[in-house]
Amino acid sequence: MREYCLIVEGAYLSESEAEHALRDPFIEDWVEQTGHFKIHNMKEIQITPGVTLGSLGVVMLDERVFEIASADPEHPLSELKAKGVAEALKRQDMFDEIKVEPREEDV
């Protein structure tokens, strides 16, 4: 199976800022639904079927350009899952551009 990732652009200066932009809206939704949040909930918060917030990692590729991909080698993003994550991110409106691409083999 080919692994996919998202290439996103946004006004973030570091991986940490981009990671917060990715996670914050989903955590806020979780808190609204459940009334609380603990760090272990990251593995429970579903972004799209089969993809949890805790399974994604962010890597800075260039200024304002980041790769979002599965941080779990046992569960890489398929094209369908990557497109689902992209749709969820578009609804959250935290990144200026979002593209789904095959992941480079050497990453």
N, C-alpha and C positions, 0 to 999 in steps of 0.2 A: 504494500500500500504506500502510495506517495504521501509525504507529509506536507501540510500546508501551514502558512502563517499569514499574519496580517501585517502590512506595512502601513503605518499611520504617520500623519504629520500633525503637529500641534505646537503651540507656543510654550513648550516646556524646555527647560535648560538642562535637565538631567534625567537619568533613568528613574530616579526616585520621584520626581515631579510627575512624569508620565505614568508611573505605576499608581500614584495617588489618583490621577485623573481617570485611570481605568477602573480602579476599585471603588472610589468614594460614592458614586451614584448607586452602585449595587448594594453597598453596605448601608447607605441611607434608606433604600427601599426595604432591606432586610429589617432594619431597626423599626421602620414604620409598621411592618407586618408582624414582627415578633415582640417588639418592645425592648429588645436588648441585643447586644453583639459581643461575642468573645472571639478571639483570634482563631480558635478551632472551627468557627462557623464558616470560614473561608472555603473549606472543603465541602460545605453543605449548600452554599449559595450557587444556584444554577444560573448560568448566563443564557445557555441554550441547551436543549436536551443532550446529555452526555458530556457537558463541559462545565466544570465548576470554577469559580473565581480563583480558588487556591491552586488550580492546576496550571494557571497561565503565568508566564514570565515576560518581562519587558527588557529589551536590549537596545541601547542607543546605537544607531547605524551612522548617523550624521547629525549635523545641527538641525534640531526640530524633527528628525526622522527616526522612528523607532520600529522595531520588530516586536510583535506580540505573538508568542508561540506557546505550545505546550511545554511546561517544565517537567512533565512526567513522561519519561521515555517509554513507559508501558502503554501510554494513552496519547499518541500523537494526534494532532488535528487532521481529520480527513477534510476534503474539500467542502463537503456538506456542513460539517461542524464549524469550519472556519467561516463559511458564509453566514451561518447562524450567529456566530460571535460578531461578525461585521454588522449585521442587521441590528443586533442589540446595542452595539456601540453607536451606530447612527442614531438610534432613538435617544440615547443619552446625550448626544451632541457635545462630546468632550474633545473630539479631534477634528481638524479641518478637512483632512482627506483620509480615506480608509480603502485599502486595496487588499484583495486576497491573492496570494501568489504561492507557487510551490516553494517549499523551504529549500535553501541551499544545503547541499549534502555535507559541507564542511563546518556547519555552524554547531 
